[in-house]
Amino acid sequence: MKKITIKDIAIEARVSISTVSFVLNDKGGKMGISAAVIKKVQDVAEKLHYKPNMIASSLRTGKTRSIGLIVEDISNQFFSDLARVIEDEAKKLGYRVFYCSTGDDDERSAELIQSLLQANVDGFIITPTEKLEKSIDHLVALKMPVVLIDRYFPNQNVSHVVMDNYNGANIATEFFIKKGCKNIAVVNNTSGMIQMKLREEGYTDAMKEAGLYDESLILHLDYRSNEESKITAIIDFFQKKSGIDAVLFLANYMGLAGLQAFKRMGLRIPEDISIISYDDHYSFKLHSPSISVIEQPIDGIAVKAVQLLMDQMTNENDFAIEKVLQKGKLVIRESV
C-alpha cells in the first residue's frame, strides 16, 4: 500500500505543499491560512489516513509529541487508573505517553528521568520518590515542562496536583468517632513523604479534638518490606494492643495486608473491628463485607495534570505555577 505524503494531501486539497505542512504542524493560524482551508486540509488528511513521520517531525521541530509519565507502581490500581486517564487525555491532544515505574527507588527514578530526557519527551508528569527533589530541580533548570502528582516537595516551586490528604483522613476519623468508635488505630508507612504525613496529621488532629488521641494506636510499617512482613507486623500490633475497635489504613496495599491479617486472627468485620482504607481497590468492593474507602479524585487529578503540562509546553516562557488541591470522597460500605 502506498504511503500517503503531504504532497498527496496538497494535490487532493488543491493547495500548496507548504500550506499542508503549516496546517499539519499547527501553524496554519500563525501563517494567515483561513479556517476554511485549515479544515479542508485536515479533512483530506483524515480521509487519506495520513500518518506523519514522527522521527522527521522530531528532527525538524525538536518536539516528539510525547510525555514521560513516572509513577511509583503501575501495577497498583490507583496508579494504573491514573495512568489510563492521563493517556486518554494526552491522546485527545495528539500526544503519546511513555510509562515508567520507580518502585519507590530514588536511584531508579533519577535514571528514568535521564532516559526520558534522552528520548526527548516534551514534558514530564511525575510521582516523585523521597529523594527526587534534586532531579526535579534539574528539569526545572533545563526549562522542561514538569507537573508532580500524588505528592510534592513543600519547598519546591513546581506545579502539582494532589488530593487534600489531610482532609480525607480527618473526615474518615471523624466518621469513626460519630459511629461511637473510641480506640481508633491508624496504619501508615515509614516513607516520610508529604502525602503520608498529611494523612496521619488529619487522623491525629481529629483524635486530639475528640480527646481520644493515643500515640500507641499508631503503627508504622516498613515501606520496603514484603507483603508477608506487613501482615505479620499488623498481627503483632493488634495482638499486643487490645481493645482497638476501628482502624484507618493510609494506603490500599496496607488495607489489603490488614484484611489478610484480620482473617488469620479471626476478627470479624465490622463486628470486632471497623475498617476504612485510603484508595479504592477492586478487592475492597468484592470483599464480604465490602470495605469503606477514601476515594481519590483520579479523573480530576489526571485531567488537571495534563492541562497544566500542556500549558507549560504551549507557553514556554509565560505560564503560571499552580499548586492544586482536590477533595477526595469518603465512600461508606459495609466495613463500618
C-alpha positions in Angstrom: 0.0 0.0 0.0 1.4 3.4 -1.0 2.5 5.7 1.9 0.5 8.9 1.9 2.6 12.1 1.9 1.9 15.7 2.3 2.2 16.1 -1.5 -0.8 13.7 -1.9 -2.8 15.8 0.5 -1.8 19.0 -1.3 -3.0 17.6 -4.6 -6.3 16.3 -3.2 -6.9 19.6 -1.3 -5.7 21.7 -4.2 -3.3 23.8 -2.1 0.4 24.1 -1.9 2.7 21.6 -0.1 3.8 24.4 2.3 0.2 25.1 3.2 -0.3 21.4 4.1 2.9 21.5 6.1 1.8 24.6 8.1 -1.6 23.1 8.8 -0.4 19.7 9.9 2.2 21.3 12.2 -0.4 23.5 13.9 0.9 26.7 12.3 -1.9 27.5 9.9 -3.4 30.3 12.0 0.0 31.9 12.6 0.7 31.8 8.8 -2.6 33.5 8.0 -4.2 30.5 6.5 -8.0 30.7 6.6 -10.1 28.5 8.9 -11.8 27.0 5.8 -8.6 25.9 4.2 -7.2 24.6 7.5 -10.3 22.4 7.9 -10.2 21.3 4.3 -6.6 20.1 4.7 -7.4 18.4 8.0 -10.4 16.6 6.4 -8.3 15.4 3.4 -5.5 14.2 5.7 -8.1 12.2 7.7 -9.7 10.9 4.5 -6.4 9.6 3.2 -5.4 8.2 6.6 -2.3 10.2 6.6 0.3 9.2 9.3 3.0 11.8 10.0 6.7 10.7 10.1 7.3 11.3 13.8 11.1 11.0 13.5 11.3 13.5 10.7 8.9 15.8 12.7 11.0 15.5 15.8 14.2 16.4 13.9 12.5 19.4 12.3 10.7 20.8 15.3 12.6 19.4 18.3 9.3 18.0 19.6 8.3 14.4 19.8 4.7 14.9 20.9 5.4 12.5 23.8 5.0 12.7 27.6 7.1 10.9 30.2 4.9 9.5 33.0 6.8 8.3 36.0 4.7 6.7 38.8 5.5 4.6 41.9 4.0 1.3 40.7 1.9 0.9 37.6 0.6 -2.4 38.9 -1.1 -0.6 41.8 -4.7 0.1 40.9 -4.5 3.8 41.9 -1.6 4.5 39.6 -2.9 2.3 36.8 -6.2 4.1 36.8 -4.4 7.5 37.0 -2.2 6.5 34.0 -5.2 5.4 32.0 -6.9 8.8 32.3 -3.7 10.7 31.6 -3.1 8.6 28.5 -6.7 9.2 27.3 -6.3 12.9 27.8 -3.0 13.1 26.1 -4.2 11.0 23.2 -7.0 13.6 22.6 -4.3 16.2 22.2 -2.2 14.1 19.9 0.4 13.0 22.5 1.8 9.6 23.3 2.7 8.6 26.9 5.7 6.6 28.0 5.1 4.8 31.3 7.7 4.1 33.9 7.5 2.7 37.4 10.0 3.6 40.1 9.3 1.0 42.7 9.9 4.0 45.1 13.6 3.6 44.3 15.3 7.0 44.3 18.2 5.9 42.1 16.0 4.2 39.6 13.8 7.4 39.5 16.7 9.6 38.6 17.8 7.1 35.9 14.3 7.1 34.4 14.3 10.9 34.2 17.6 10.8 32.4 16.4 8.1 30.0 13.3 10.1 29.1 15.3 13.2 28.6 17.5 11.2 26.1 14.3 10.1 24.5 13.4 13.8 24.0 10.0 13.7 25.6 8.3 17.1 25.6 7.3 17.1 29.2 7.1 15.1 32.5 4.3 14.1 34.8 5.9 12.6 37.9 5.0 10.9 41.2 8.3 11.7 43.0 10.2 9.5 45.3 11.5 10.7 48.6 14.9 12.0 47.4 14.0 13.1 43.9 13.9 16.8 44.6 17.3 17.5 43.0 16.3 15.7 39.8 13.1 17.8 39.6 15.2 20.9 40.2 17.4 19.8 37.3 14.4 19.5 35.0 13.3 23.0 36.0 16.8 24.3 35.3 16.6 22.8 31.8 13.2 24.5 31.4 11.5 21.2 30.9 7.7 21.2 31.5 7.0 19.2 34.6 4.0 18.5 36.8 4.0 16.5 40.0 1.1 14.3 41.0 0.0 12.5 44.2 2.9 14.1 46.2 5.2 17.0 46.1 8.1 18.8 47.9 6.8 21.6 50.1 9.7 24.0 49.5 9.8 23.5 45.7 8.0 25.9 43.3 6.8 23.3 40.8 3.2 22.8 39.6 1.5 19.9 41.3 -2.0 18.3 41.5 -2.7 16.3 44.6 -5.6 15.2 46.8 -6.3 17.0 50.0 -4.8 14.2 52.0 -5.3 15.9 55.4 -9.0 16.4 54.8 -9.5 12.8 53.7 -8.0 11.2 56.8 -9.7 13.8 59.0 -13.2 13.2 57.8 -12.7 9.4 57.9 -11.5 9.5 61.5 -14.4 11.8 62.4 -16.8 9.3 60.8 -15.5 6.6 63.1 -15.9 8.8 66.1 -19.5 9.7 65.2 -20.2 5.9 64.9 -19.1 5.5 68.5 -15.6 4.2 68.0 -13.1 5.3 70.7 -9.9 3.2 70.2 -9.2 4.1 66.6 -5.8 2.9 65.2 -4.0 4.2 62.1 -1.6 2.2 59.9 0.9 4.3 58.0 4.3 3.6 56.4 7.8 4.8 57.1 8.4 6.7 53.8 8.1 10.2 55.2 6.6 11.5 52.0 4.4 14.6 52.4 1.1 12.9 51.4 1.6 10.2 54.1 2.5 12.8 56.8 -0.7 14.9 55.9 -2.9 11.8 56.2 -1.5 10.9 59.6 -1.9 14.6 60.7 -5.6 14.5 59.6 -6.1 11.5 61.8 -4.2 12.8 64.7 -6.0 16.2 64.8 -9.4 14.5 64.7 -8.4 12.2 67.6 -7.0 15.1 69.6 -10.1 17.2 69.1 -12.2 14.4 70.4 -9.9 13.8 73.3 -9.1 10.2 72.1 -5.5 10.6 70.9 -3.2 7.8 71.9 0.2 7.6 70.3 0.3 3.8 70.9 -2.6 3.4 68.4 -0.2 4.4 65.5 1.5 1.7 63.6 4.3 2.5 61.0 5.0 -0.3 58.6 8.4 -0.6 56.8 7.5 0.6 53.3 10.1 -1.6 51.6 9.1 -4.8 53.5 7.2 -7.5 51.5 3.5 -8.2 52.0 4.0 -11.1 54.4 6.2 -9.0 56.6 3.5 -6.3 56.7 0.8 -8.9 57.6 3.0 -10.2 60.4 3.6 -6.7 61.7 -0.1 -5.9 61.7 -1.0 -9.1 63.5 1.7 -8.4 66.2 0.5 -4.9 66.7 -3.2 -5.8 67.1 -2.5 -8.7 69.4 -0.4 -6.5 71.7 -2.9 -3.6 71.6 -6.2 -5.0 72.7 -9.5 -3.0 72.6 -9.0 -1.4 69.1 -12.4 -1.0 67.6 -11.6 0.7 64.3 -8.6 1.2 62.0 -7.7 3.6 59.2 -5.2 2.3 56.7 -3.5 5.1 54.9 -2.9 3.3 51.5 -4.8 0.4 49.8 -1.8 -2.0 49.9 -1.8 -1.6 53.7 -5.5 -2.2 53.8 -5.2 -5.4 51.8 -2.5 -6.6 54.1 -4.7 -5.7 57.0 -7.6 -7.8 55.7 -5.4 -10.8 55.5 -4.1 -10.2 59.0 -7.5 -9.9 60.5 -8.6 -13.1 58.7 -5.8 -15.0 60.3 -6.7 -13.5 63.6 -10.3 -14.5 63.3 -11.5 -10.9 63.6 -15.0 -10.2 62.2 -15.6 -7.0 60.2 -17.3 -4.8 61.4 -18.5 -6.6 64.5 -15.0 -6.8 66.0 -13.3 -4.0 64.1 -14.4 -1.3 61.7 -12.2 -0.5 58.7 -11.6 2.4 56.3 -8.8 2.4 53.7 -7.3 5.1 51.6 -7.5 4.5 47.8 -10.2 2.2 46.4 -9.4 -1.3 45.1 -11.3 -4.0 43.2 -10.8 -6.3 46.2 -12.4 -3.8 48.6 -15.7 -3.9 46.5 -15.6 -7.7 46.2 -14.7 -8.4 49.9 -17.5 -9.6 52.1 -18.3 -7.3 53.9 -17.3 -4.6 51.4 -14.6 -2.2 52.6 -15.2 1.6 53.1 -12.6 3.8 51.4 -11.4 7.3 51.0 -11.6 7.6 47.2 -9.2 9.8 45.4 -10.4 12.1 42.6 -8.4 10.2 40.0 -10.1 11.8 36.9 -9.7 15.3 38.3 -6.0 14.8 39.2 -5.2 13.3 35.8 -7.1 15.8 33.7 -5.7 18.8 35.6 -2.2 17.5 35.4 -2.3 17.2 31.6 -3.9 20.6 31.3 -1.0 22.2 33.4 1.6 20.3 31.4 0.1 21.4 28.1 0.0 25.0 29.3 3.8 24.8 30.1 4.6 23.2 26.7 2.5 25.7 24.8 3.5 28.8 26.7 7.1 28.0 27.5 8.0 31.4 28.9 4.6 32.6 30.1 2.8 30.1 32.4 1.8 30.1 36.0 3.0 27.7 38.6 -0.2 26.1 40.0 -0.5 24.0 43.2 -3.8 22.3 43.0 -5.5 20.6 45.9 -8.6 18.4 45.1 -11.1 16.9 47.6 -11.5 13.2 47.9 -14.7 11.3 48.8 -15.5 9.1 51.8 -17.3 6.0 50.4 -19.1 4.2 53.1 -19.7 0.4 52.6 -20.2 -2.4 55.0 -17.0 -2.4 57.0 -18.1 0.4 59.4 
